[in-house]
């Protein structure tokens, strides 16, 4: 049974909020050049290769989740966030629309509570920090207990950077002894919550009584149609599936493959390092990955293919980097059609594009509504049809999902580490959480020439007719 927040925890949060507001007041008059300089300094301090690799590997060691060798690759996200932040205004007048007589003025959101997931303790703080300082906000980070030391270390680096530049270090603070009740109190006292993590965390954020940006669960599903470049699709699927051992919600979970190239695609995936389970191994794998109540087992989340095999009771050769199961059924009773958070992917055959669309709809009824899907195709009609029916907020075309949907240097998606999943996913926004979500905006309206259409224009064919 969950305990209530203690008086000591309430006071701890109140003290942190007070220090954050004092720090914000000290930078309230910073201009655009000053906050841009702070953002650049933070980007360099946290995103230089030496520092990021050290803390990223610390995160894997502490949490036991993820790929120690590959985790450092997430560093590019800090660079991309800094790029996006520097290209936008965040202080004073940020937009003027002469035609509509509208001027927009940016102001801080306030003190932000940032809930850090165990999968990204080294990445989420600097991403949030760069966007926050750009808008003159303060942030209090609440780490996941399994990655507390890593989060604290990254925030320590961020605080030292501010201090060296004469900026109050309490702009960034980190909860030292995280607990569910304390985090709830933090969300209740802060001005805004950014909840990047599991469903219970997001639900708590939306129940805090304060504004919150949450994320939804993923179950990324990719369609490979008959026009696809099989080698490119297989390579990108491997890249997406193996990134940090599939720890991200965006990792390819299900591949829907046109029957005409199914065998070629399966063979190409094997050539990329996939291990194809037989029926007996598939049954063992399912038993290892889900408990008797259908919950994902933590020991199989974001670990190597070889380790998953060991846990399940069969041998995966050391040169195999991900595991494949051939699947037909879709639904809650078919576990492999749900989110896997691992280097395991399900392969489906489809017969005709209508069948592919039906399977996409069915899979997202199991889980992952609002998050992401993708397609490998050169058929614009297929691309448009999938985009029209998929209940997702973002769709990647011929791109590795987990490397692309949160922004990359080869697409136009805003760089972030938090992905809104819209009403489908129980979120307030479909967008990638980025700079615009870290600020208040005042709309200043001046008079313009009257813009009032005639009644005939407004009512069209129904004008001057009998009431319907």
Secondary structure, DSSP 4 states (H G I P E B T S, - for coil): -PPPPPHHHHHHHHHHHHHHHHHHHHTTT--HHHHHHHHHHHHHHHHSHHHHHHHHHHHHHHH--S-TTTGGGGHHHHHHHHHHHHTS--SEEEEEETTTTEEEEEEE--EEEEEPPTT-TTTHHHHHHHHHHHTT-EEEEE--GGGHHHHHHHHHHHHHHHHHTT--GGGEEE-SS--HHHHHHHHHHSSEEEE-S-HHHHHHHHTSSSEEEE------EEEE-TTS-HHHHHHHHHHHHHGGGG-STTS--EEEEEGGGHHHHHHHHHHTTEEE--HHHHHHHHHHHB-TTSPBPGGGTT--HHHHHHHHTS---TT--EEEEE----STT-GGGS---SSEEEEEEESSHHHHHHHHHHHHHHTTTEEEEEEE-S-HHHHHHHHHH--EEEEEESS-HHHHTT--TTS-SPP-S-B--TGGGT-S--SB--GGGGEEEEEEE---S-----HHHHHGGGTTSPP-
